[in-house]
Amino acid sequence: MLGHQNASQQSTVSSIFATARFDQQSHRMEENSENGSPPRSKIAGDAGMSRSATENVLRQQILAQRIKNQAQKLQKDVIEQLSSELEQLLQGFVTEVEHLEHNGDANDNYTSFPSKAEKKRHKGDLPDKVFHMRRSMLTELFEINHIRTIYHIFVAILIVFSLNTFVYDLVNEGRLNLDFRLMQWALGKFPKVMALWVCMQISTLIIVYPMFYYWVVTRLPGPVNKTDLVALCLFVVYQIAFVVLPVYYIREHQLPPASAVIITTEQVRLIMKVHAFVRENIPRVLANYKKDDGDVEVRSNLCPDFSKYLYFLFAPTLVYRDSYPRTKTIRWNYVVTNFAQVLACLLYTYYIFERFCVPYFNNFNKDHVTPKALLLSVFGCMLPGTLVLFIAFFAILHSWLNAFAEMLKFGDRMFYKDWWNSTTFANYYRTWNIVVHDWLYTYIYKDCNRLLGAKNRAGAMALVFLISAVVHEYILTICFSFFYPVLFVMFMGAGFSFIFVTDKGVSRSWNVFLWVALFIGNGLLMCLYSMEWYARINCPVNTDNFLDYIIPRSWTCMI
């Protein structure tokens, strides 16, 4: 490829100088013809010489400008070609380093797997998601004794929390009172939750895949037609119904917050999974322009096997591939350990809300709305709010996903990176949740980049943030049964603007700024949402219509 590019560049340079020589030869022939003609008069000769000199200067200026323009164009083309080649070389180098780093270990439980995404992409295309055999970041860090000690400190804090509760019950009540009513209430109506979850899973199995398979085997080869548009409309209708019906079920049965979170997060996960499956397989079907003889078996090869679809629904990734890197065995003790850590994190979260959140806001009244009380509440919630962030990260992105990855022998376990070392918010958003980031990058950002062009990447990034903020706020709205867009405003306001503020955050002091912002942000979220929750319990209803759902009652509480 480089040789072909060098040849084309040399031909371009040769054409430039050939044009220059042709113009110079033409100019000499004109001068010779003028010198060969006898002058009619001295005045006419002087005028001709003057005109000839002027034309000579103009020709030289035009020639110089032409050479300059072509040289600038050549320079731009060379820079773009070299940049593309250098990017591909660096990407290949990074891939090889990752293979050596993670596959070079003496770990027989892992085996290497080639990915089709590692093939060269077309010029101008963004890189694809590539799956490798990798362990999670904390799994590797916990092998270091110093980092393992930090884990032990958090375990010790959980033990102290438990002892504090036990001692308090024994001293004040004279008996051990294991009261987990808050947790039982938050996770209440669990049979109804499981019933809805099973229905959502079955719908993705008996509706999405059979309909997609039917479309593949009955579609006529060729470009997009009316049948394809009808199939697309049916798919959109299914997605809308998949959003509306579970929300109606939650409202109808008045599911408590934690149960509602389980349903909404599973709902969002399955929507993203189904979209990824359809989005990845539609191009290969549309690319089938060959006129076959109507053989169903030939057409059915364009649709992945049901086993691949079923595996993808439960695999800890949101980006569809026909195959993934797989481990050789299942370490059931590792699975049990991770699920035990999830249960411990639930207990940890219960203690934090029971000790730090409920006492602050249980008796919410209008005195809490004063600026002084609000400020104290925000700073009082910063530490527990950030602890909840740590616990949610460790429970979901590390323990839960690693447990399922181990059971399914899923090899690529890079569910997050070292986001805690980030010096820019852009890097923090990319590394905090790799699973969701890969889906947004693959199916939103890249598609927008194709539609809008590479020059409109800022618009594509804004759309990614908008979708992410809307989905996060949707989950909280269904969970709390009120609309209070604090997270949305923080996400699209401070969160989005901080990307540009810390764009060149090479200094480690920007990491301090990021952590301060996270502490303040989590304190605000925990404080404001807790205030609104208890305001809706303790404050009277202002109106019985839809406005009460969207007007913050903590602002109008008159107790």
SULPE-V33659 format. One record per residue. N is the residue number from 1. PHI is phi in radians with two decimals (999 if undefined). PSI is psi in degrees with one decimal (none if undefined). D_LAST is the distance of its C-alpha to the last C-alpha in Angstrom with 2 decimals. Layout:
# SULPE-V33659
N&PHI&PSI&D_LAST, N&PHI&PSI&D_LAST
This chain:
# SULPE-V33659
1&999&-43.5&75.74, 2&-1.12&-37.8&76.16, 3&-1.12&-41.4&79.87, 4&-1.11&-41.1&79.24, 5&-1.14&-40.4&76.78, 6&-1.12&-39.0&79.30, 7&-1.12&-42.7&82.02, 8&-1.14&-37.2&79.91, 9&-1.15&-41.2&79.03, 10&-1.13&-37.9&82.74, 11&-1.15&-36.6&83.72, 12&-1.12&-44.4&81.21, 13&-1.11&-41.0&82.65, 14&-1.09&-38.5&86.20, 15&-1.15&-35.4&85.40, 16&-1.07&-50.8&84.11, 17&-1.26&-28.8&87.34, 18&-1.13&-40.1&89.51, 19&-1.10&-40.8&88.00, 20&-1.13&-42.7&88.65, 21&-1.15&-37.9&92.30, 22&-1.10&-43.6&92.86, 23&-1.12&-39.1&91.66, 24&-1.16&-41.6&93.84, 25&-1.12&-39.8&96.90, 26&-1.09&-41.3&96.37, 27&-1.11&-40.1&96.14, 28&-1.15&-40.3&99.43, 29&-1.10&-38.7&101.19, 30&-1.15&-39.5&100.15, 31&-1.16&-41.9&101.39, 32&-1.13&-40.6&104.67, 33&-1.14&-36.0&105.23, 34&-1.22&-40.2&104.60, 35&-1.21&-30.1&106.93, 36&-1.28&-22.2&109.60, 37&-1.47&128.6&109.76, 38&-1.19&134.4&112.06, 39&-1.19&143.0&110.37, 40&-1.37&-33.6&111.59, 41&-2.67&167.2&111.13, 42&-1.20&-37.2&109.84, 43&-1.19&-43.4&106.93, 44&-1.10&-38.0&105.97, 45&-1.12&-43.5&106.24, 46&-1.11&-40.3&104.02, 47&-1.13&-39.5&101.44, 48&-1.13&-41.1&101.57, 49&-1.13&-38.4&101.13, 50&-1.15&-44.2&98.15, 51&-1.10&-41.1&96.60, 52&-1.09&-41.7&97.29, 53&-1.15&-40.9&95.67, 54&-1.12&-45.0&92.57, 55&-1.10&-35.7&92.34, 56&-1.10&-43.5&92.82, 57&-1.13&-43.2&89.90, 58&-1.11&-42.9&87.66, 59&-1.07&-42.8&88.66, 60&-1.11&-40.2&87.88, 61&-1.14&-44.5&84.46, 62&-1.09&-43.4&83.64, 63&-1.09&-43.6&84.96, 64&-1.11&-41.4&82.94, 65&-1.14&-39.0&79.74, 66&-1.12&-44.7&80.44, 67&-1.11&-39.8&81.03, 68&-1.12&-43.8&77.89, 69&-1.11&-45.0&75.71, 70&-1.17&-34.4&77.20, 71&-1.18&-39.6&76.84, 72&-1.13&-41.1&73.15, 73&-1.12&-42.0&72.64, 74&-1.10&-41.0&74.58, 75&-1.07&-43.5&72.53, 76&-1.11&-43.4&69.26, 77&-1.12&-42.0&70.64, 78&-1.12&-42.4&71.91, 79&-1.10&-43.3&68.60, 80&-1.12&-42.5&66.68, 81&-1.15&-43.0&69.21, 82&-1.16&-38.7&69.27, 83&-1.10&-42.8&65.48, 84&-1.11&-44.9&65.32, 85&-1.13&-40.8&68.07, 86&-1.15&-38.9&66.53, 87&-1.10&-42.7&63.15, 88&-1.16&-39.0&64.86, 89&-1.13&-44.0&66.90, 90&-1.15&-39.6&63.90, 91&-1.09&-42.4&61.95, 92&-1.12&-37.1&64.94, 93&-1.14&-44.7&65.25, 94&-1.09&-40.9&61.60, 95&-1.07&-44.4&62.06, 96&-1.12&-39.9&65.19, 97&-1.10&-41.8&63.53, 98&-1.11&-40.1&60.68, 99&-1.08&-45.4&63.28, 100&-1.14&-37.5&65.22, 101&-1.21&-42.8&62.15, 102&-1.72&-26.2&60.70, 103&-1.68&-12.6&63.83, 104&-1.44&-7.1&66.06, 105&-1.20&156.0&64.32, 106&-1.47&62.3&66.14, 107&-2.12&101.9&63.58, 108&-1.28&-8.9&65.40, 109&-1.35&-10.4&62.22, 110&-2.02&145.5&61.95, 111&-2.34&144.5&64.38, 112&-1.28&153.8&64.68, 113&-2.55&123.0&64.09, 114&-1.30&142.4&65.16, 115&-1.99&138.6&62.68, 116&-1.14&-23.7&63.69, 117&-1.22&-11.4&61.05, 118&-1.39&-7.0&63.25, 119&-1.19&159.2&65.78, 120&-1.15&139.2&66.14, 121&-1.71&167.4&63.85, 122&-1.21&158.0&64.82, 123&-1.09&130.7&64.83, 124&1.59&-14.3&61.43, 125&-1.32&145.8&59.50, 126&-1.34&152.6&56.69, 127&-1.14&149.4&57.36, 128&-1.56&162.2&56.43, 129&-1.20&128.9&54.53, 130&-2.08&127.1&57.12, 131&-1.64&132.6&56.62, 132&-2.25&168.6&58.35, 133&-1.38&106.0&58.61, 134&-2.48&145.4&55.93, 135&-1.63&162.9&53.83, 136&-1.21&155.2&50.22, 137&-1.07&-46.1&49.73, 138&-1.20&-30.1&48.10, 139&-1.05&-40.9&50.82, 140&-1.31&-38.6&53.39, 141&-1.20&-32.1&51.44, 142&-1.19&-11.6&50.91, 143&-1.33&-12.6&54.69, 144&-1.58&128.4&54.47, 145&-1.05&-38.0&53.87, 146&-1.14&-41.4&51.70, 147&-1.27&-36.6&49.27, 148&-1.06&-32.8&49.42, 149&-1.12&-35.7&48.28, 150&-1.10&-40.1&45.00, 151&-1.07&-41.5&44.46, 152&-1.14&-33.5&45.27, 153&-1.11&-42.8&42.70, 154&-1.15&-36.2&39.90, 155&-1.13&-40.8&41.32, 156&-1.12&-38.4&41.34, 157&-1.09&-41.0&37.66, 158&-1.09&-40.9&36.86, 159&-1.12&-40.7&39.01, 160&-1.13&-41.0&37.27, 161&-1.00&-45.4&33.84, 162&-1.15&-44.1&35.29, 163&-1.10&-37.5&36.94, 164&-1.04&-43.8&33.80, 165&-1.16&-42.9&32.03, 166&-1.13&-45.6&35.13, 167&-1.13&-40.2&35.62, 168&-1.07&-42.4&32.00, 169&-1.17&-41.7&32.33, 170&-1.19&-38.9&35.77, 171&-1.30&-45.4&34.88, 172&-1.45&-38.1&31.61, 173&-1.93&-10.6&32.39, 174&1.33&6.7&36.17, 175&-2.64&164.0&36.44, 176&-1.49&116.0&35.96, 177&-2.00&94.7&32.80, 178&-1.44&87.8&32.96, 179&-1.75&106.1&29.49, 180&-2.02&36.4&29.26, 181&-1.10&-35.0&26.66, 182&-1.09&-44.9&24.70, 183&-1.19&-40.0&27.98, 184&-1.12&-38.6&29.01, 185&-1.20&-44.1&25.84, 186&-1.10&-33.4&26.05, 187&-1.79&25.2&29.72, 188&-1.25&167.9&29.38, 189&0.96&42.0&31.46, 190&-1.12&-36.7&34.25, 191&-1.03&-38.0&37.02, 192&-1.17&-35.3&35.39, 193&-1.10&-47.0&35.11, 194&-1.15&-35.6&38.79, 195&-1.11&-44.5&39.83, 196&-1.19&-37.9&38.33, 197&-1.09&-41.8&39.77, 198&-1.11&-41.2&43.20, 199&-1.10&-40.8&43.04, 200&-1.14&-41.2&42.27, 201&-1.13&-43.5&45.13, 202&-1.12&-37.9&47.53, 203&-1.10&-36.5&46.81, 204&-1.23&-23.9&47.83, 205&-1.53&-42.3&50.98, 206&-1.73&-5.1&52.22, 207&-1.98&-54.0&51.11, 208&-1.17&-57.7&51.21, 209&-1.14&-47.6&54.41, 210&-1.04&-40.3&56.54, 211&-1.18&-38.6&55.64, 212&-1.16&-41.7&56.38, 213&-1.09&-42.4&59.63, 214&-1.09&-40.9&60.61, 215&-1.11&-38.4&60.02, 216&-1.16&-46.2&62.16, 217&-1.38&-19.5&65.14, 218&-1.78&-10.4&65.21, 219&-1.29&137.9&64.64, 220&-1.39&136.9&67.76, 221&-1.07&145.7&68.63, 222&2.38&-172.4&68.11, 223&-1.22&179.8&65.45, 224&-1.09&135.3&62.09, 225&-2.27&-173.9&62.55, 226&-1.14&-35.1&60.62, 227&-1.07&-38.6&60.34, 228&-1.13&-40.3&58.53, 229&-1.16&-38.7&56.03, 230&-1.11&-43.8&55.40, 231&-1.08&-39.5&54.88, 232&-1.11&-43.2&52.43, 233&-1.08&-41.1&50.43, 234&-1.11&-38.4&50.34, 235&-1.15&-41.1&49.12, 236&-1.13&-40.1&46.28, 237&-1.09&-41.8&45.32, 238&-1.07&-44.8&45.32, 239&-1.09&-41.0&43.04, 240&-1.12&-44.6&40.55, 241&-1.09&-35.1&40.63, 242&-1.17&-24.2&40.18, 243&-1.48&-44.5&36.90, 244&-1.29&-46.8&35.56, 245&-1.10&-45.5&36.54, 246&-1.10&-35.8&34.89, 247&-1.10&-42.6&31.58, 248&-1.09&-39.7&31.85, 249&-1.10&-43.1&32.70, 250&-1.09&-44.6&29.66, 251&-1.18&-37.9&27.33, 252&-1.17&-40.3&29.32, 253&-1.71&1.8&29.26, 254&0.89&56.6&25.74, 255&-1.21&138.8&27.22, 256&-1.18&171.0&25.06, 257&-1.00&-52.1&24.87, 258&-1.11&-39.1&28.09, 259&-1.14&-39.6&30.05, 260&-1.14&-35.7&29.00, 261&-1.12&-41.0&30.11, 262&-1.03&-45.7&33.46, 263&-1.17&-47.3&34.03, 264&-1.18&-40.1&33.11, 265&-1.17&-39.4&35.09, 266&-1.16&-37.0&38.04, 267&-1.07&-47.8&37.77, 268&-1.13&-40.3&37.98, 269&-1.08&-45.4&40.75, 270&-1.20&-35.8&42.86, 271&-1.08&-44.1&42.46, 272&-1.16&-38.0&43.70, 273&-1.12&-48.6&46.50, 274&-1.09&-42.8&47.72, 275&-1.07&-42.2&47.66, 276&-1.10&-43.6&49.64, 277&-1.07&-48.1&52.22, 278&-1.18&-43.3&52.81, 279&-1.13&-35.8&52.79, 280&-1.31&-29.6&55.33, 281&-1.72&-19.1&57.72, 282&-1.07&-45.2&57.76, 283&-1.01&-38.1&59.88, 284&-1.21&-29.2&62.62, 285&-1.30&-44.4&62.84, 286&-1.17&-24.9&62.97, 287&-1.37&-3.8&65.61, 288&-1.45&79.1&67.91, 289&-1.50&-8.7&70.18, 290&-1.24&132.5&73.25, 291&-1.36&102.4&74.68, 292&-1.57&-178.1&75.02, 293&-1.65&19.4&76.82, 294&1.44&14.1&73.75, 295&-1.21&118.8&73.78, 296&-1.14&-35.5&70.39, 297&-1.13&-37.5&70.92, 298&-1.14&-44.5&71.37, 299&-1.21&-36.4&68.20, 300&-1.12&-21.7&66.18, 301&-1.16&-18.4&66.95, 302&-1.30&-18.1&64.60, 303&-1.77&129.9&61.66, 304&-1.07&157.2&60.76, 305&-1.11&153.1&61.28, 306&-1.08&-32.2&58.49, 307&-1.09&-37.3&58.60, 308&-1.17&-41.0&57.70, 309&-1.13&-43.0&54.75, 310&-1.12&-42.1&53.57, 311&-1.08&-41.6&53.94, 312&-1.13&-34.4&51.98, 313&-1.08&-29.4&49.00, 314&-1.88&-10.4&48.54, 315&-1.20&146.3&49.95, 316&-1.39&56.6&47.57, 317&-2.66&154.7&48.21, 318&-1.94&3.6&47.12, 319&-1.86&121.0&50.45, 320&-1.40&135.8&53.10, 321&-2.42&151.9&56.65, 322&-1.13&-29.8&59.41, 323&-2.51&152.4&59.93, 324&-2.27&157.3&58.18, 325&-1.09&137.5&59.58, 326&-2.20&146.4&59.62, 327&-1.46&167.4&60.03, 328&-1.54&-33.3&62.82, 329&-2.35&169.7&61.10, 330&-1.96&123.9&57.73, 331&-1.66&95.8&56.63, 332&-1.18&-28.5&54.61, 333&-1.15&-33.1&53.76, 334&-1.20&-38.1&52.14, 335&-1.10&-48.0&50.13, 336&-1.08&-40.9&48.92, 337&-1.07&-42.5&48.03, 338&-1.20&-40.1&45.86, 339&-1.16&-34.8&44.00, 340&-1.13&-36.4&43.49, 341&-1.18&-33.9&41.99, 342&-1.12&-44.3&39.53, 343&-1.11&-39.4&38.41, 344&-1.12&-37.1&38.15, 345&-1.17&-36.6&35.97, 346&-1.07&-43.3&33.61, 347&-1.13&-39.5&33.44, 348&-1.05&-47.2&32.97, 349&-1.10&-38.6&29.99, 350&-1.04&-45.5&28.43, 351&-1.11&-38.7&28.79, 352&-1.12&-46.8&27.31, 353&-1.19&-36.6&24.08, 354&-1.21&-34.2&23.99, 355&-1.68&-29.5&24.64, 356&-1.98&-29.9&23.14, 357&-1.66&-52.6&20.43, 358&-1.07&-45.8&18.58, 359&-1.09&-30.2&18.22, 360&-1.24&-39.8&16.82, 361&-2.12&2.6&14.02, 362&-1.09&-36.7&13.61, 363&-1.85&47.9&10.55, 364&-1.10&133.6&8.96, 365&-2.57&-171.5&5.80, 366&-1.16&-19.7&6.26, 367&-1.15&-26.5&9.24, 368&-1.26&-15.6&11.02, 369&-1.46&-11.0&11.50, 370&-1.10&148.6&13.75, 371&-0.99&-37.4&17.40, 372&-1.12&-48.1&18.38, 373&-1.16&-37.3&16.01, 374&-1.11&-43.6&16.86, 375&-1.09&-44.6&20.52, 376&-1.14&-37.7&20.56, 377&-1.16&-40.2&18.96, 378&-1.07&-47.9&21.56, 379&-1.21&-29.1&24.40, 380&-1.24&-23.4&23.27, 381&-1.65&-5.9&23.45, 382&-1.10&-49.1&26.81, 383&-1.18&-50.9&29.05, 384&-1.12&-34.4&27.50, 385&-1.11&-41.6&27.09, 386&-1.23&-33.7&30.76, 387&-1.10&-40.1&31.79, 388&-1.09&-38.0&30.31, 389&-1.05&-47.8&32.39, 390&-1.03&-46.0&35.49, 391&-1.14&-43.4&34.99, 392&-1.09&-40.7&34.47, 393&-1.07&-49.0&37.55, 394&-1.20&-39.7&39.67, 395&-1.22&-42.8&38.65, 396&-1.60&-57.3&39.10, 397&-1.31&-20.3&41.52, 398&-1.88&-64.9&43.73, 399&-1.22&-51.3&43.67, 400&-1.11&-48.7&42.81, 401&-1.20&-36.3&45.08, 402&-1.19&-34.1&47.88, 403&-1.12&-46.4&47.84, 404&-1.22&-36.1&48.33, 405&-1.08&-38.9&50.82, 406&-1.20&-41.8&52.85, 407&-1.15&-32.9&52.88, 408&-1.68&4.5&53.97, 409&1.02&33.2&56.37, 410&-1.37&124.0&54.64, 411&-1.47&-36.9&56.29, 412&-1.50&104.9&54.20, 413&-1.97&26.8&51.23, 414&-1.45&74.9&50.23, 415&-1.43&-12.9&46.62, 416&-2.81&165.9&45.49, 417&-2.16&-167.6&47.23, 418&-1.39&66.5&46.63, 419&-1.09&-25.3&43.49, 420&-1.20&-15.3&42.57, 421&-1.67&2.9&45.59, 422&-1.13&141.4&44.67, 423&-1.91&-3.2&45.00, 424&-2.32&150.4&43.83, 425&-1.23&-27.8&40.90, 426&-1.08&-44.6&43.47, 427&-1.19&-35.4&45.16, 428&-1.08&-44.8&41.89, 429&-1.17&-32.2&40.99, 430&-1.31&-29.0&44.56, 431&-1.88&-13.5&44.75, 432&-1.16&-46.7&41.29, 433&-2.40&91.4&41.73, 434&-1.15&-33.4&45.35, 435&-1.09&-51.7&44.97, 436&-1.26&-37.7&42.49, 437&-1.06&-40.8&44.10, 438&-1.09&-39.6&47.48, 439&-1.16&-46.3&46.21, 440&-1.09&-40.2&44.58, 441&-1.19&-43.5&47.71, 442&-1.30&-42.8&50.19, 443&-1.90&-9.9&48.74, 444&-2.01&-58.9&46.57, 445&-1.14&-47.4&47.88, 446&-1.16&-40.7&51.57, 447&-1.16&-40.1&51.50, 448&-1.13&-36.1&49.79, 449&-1.14&-35.7&52.36, 450&-1.22&-40.4&55.14, 451&-1.32&-43.4&53.75, 452&-1.60&-17.9&52.74, 453&1.68&157.8&55.42, 454&-1.15&-22.4&55.43, 455&-1.31&-14.4&54.67, 456&-1.89&39.0&51.17, 457&-1.20&-27.4&49.90, 458&-1.12&-39.9&46.90, 459&-1.13&-39.9&45.82, 460&-1.12&-40.1&46.36, 461&-1.16&-39.5&44.31, 462&-1.10&-38.9&41.43, 463&-1.15&-38.9&41.57, 464&-1.06&-45.3&41.50, 465&-1.12&-40.3&38.34, 466&-1.09&-47.1&36.72, 467&-1.10&-43.9&37.58, 468&-1.10&-42.7&36.42, 469&-1.15&-41.5&33.04, 470&-1.11&-43.4&32.52, 471&-1.16&-43.2&33.47, 472&-1.07&-44.4&31.23, 473&-1.19&-34.3&28.21, 474&-1.06&-44.3&29.27, 475&-1.09&-44.4&29.29, 476&-1.18&-36.8&25.77, 477&-1.12&-45.5&24.48, 478&-1.20&-35.0&26.18, 479&-1.15&-48.1&25.14, 480&-1.57&-12.3&21.34, 481&1.13&30.2&21.37, 482&-2.69&154.8&19.71, 483&-1.77&111.2&21.41, 484&-2.45&84.6&20.40, 485&-1.32&52.4&23.81, 486&-1.19&-46.9&23.44, 487&-1.11&-40.6&26.61, 488&-1.08&-44.3&28.47, 489&-1.14&-42.2&27.88, 490&-1.18&-37.0&28.90, 491&-1.17&-52.2&31.84, 492&-1.45&-16.7&33.24, 493&-1.62&-89.1&32.30, 494&-1.12&-42.7&32.86, 495&-1.07&-42.0&34.57, 496&-1.31&-39.8&37.11, 497&-1.22&-31.2&37.80, 498&-1.13&-20.6&38.39, 499&-1.04&-42.0&41.37, 500&-1.45&-27.7&43.17, 501&-1.18&-41.8&42.01, 502&-1.79&27.1&43.51, 503&-1.08&-35.3&46.34, 504&-2.01&38.6&49.05, 505&-1.32&73.5&47.32, 506&-1.46&-23.0&50.52, 507&-1.33&144.8&49.54, 508&-1.20&-17.2&47.87, 509&-1.12&-24.7&45.32, 510&-1.16&-24.5&43.68, 511&-1.16&-35.9&42.91, 512&-1.12&-43.8&40.82, 513&-1.04&-41.6&38.99, 514&-1.10&-42.7&38.35, 515&-1.21&-37.6&36.92, 516&-1.08&-43.0&34.65, 517&-1.10&-39.3&33.37, 518&-1.15&-41.6&32.86, 519&-1.09&-46.8&30.93, 520&-1.14&-44.1&28.59, 521&-1.09&-44.9&28.25, 522&-1.19&-33.2&27.47, 523&-1.13&-42.3&24.94, 524&-1.11&-44.7&23.12, 525&-1.07&-49.3&23.37, 526&-1.13&-39.9&22.13, 527&-1.20&-52.4&19.19, 528&-1.19&-42.2&17.96, 529&-1.21&-34.9&18.59, 530&-1.18&-40.6&16.94, 531&-1.05&-44.9&13.72, 532&-1.19&-37.0&13.85, 533&-1.08&-49.8&14.92, 534&-1.33&-23.9&12.14, 535&-1.13&-36.5&9.49, 536&-1.32&-14.3&11.43, 537&-1.54&-42.1&11.38, 538&-1.71&-18.6&7.86, 539&-1.74&148.9&6.14, 540&-1.24&156.8&7.75, 541&-1.34&129.3&11.11, 542&-1.44&-34.8&11.91, 543&-2.63&151.0&15.58, 544&-1.65&0.1&18.03, 545&-1.66&-167.7&20.72, 546&-1.14&-22.2&21.84, 547&-1.09&-30.8&19.69, 548&-1.14&-24.1&16.62, 549&-1.29&-28.6&19.00, 550&-1.95&-11.8&19.79, 551&-1.61&123.0&16.79, 552&-1.08&120.7&14.72, 553&-1.31&-21.6&11.16, 554&-1.17&-19.5&10.48, 555&-1.46&-24.2&11.57, 556&-2.04&12.0&9.41, 557&-1.14&130.8&5.96, 558&-2.15&25.6&3.80, 559&-1.15&none&0.00
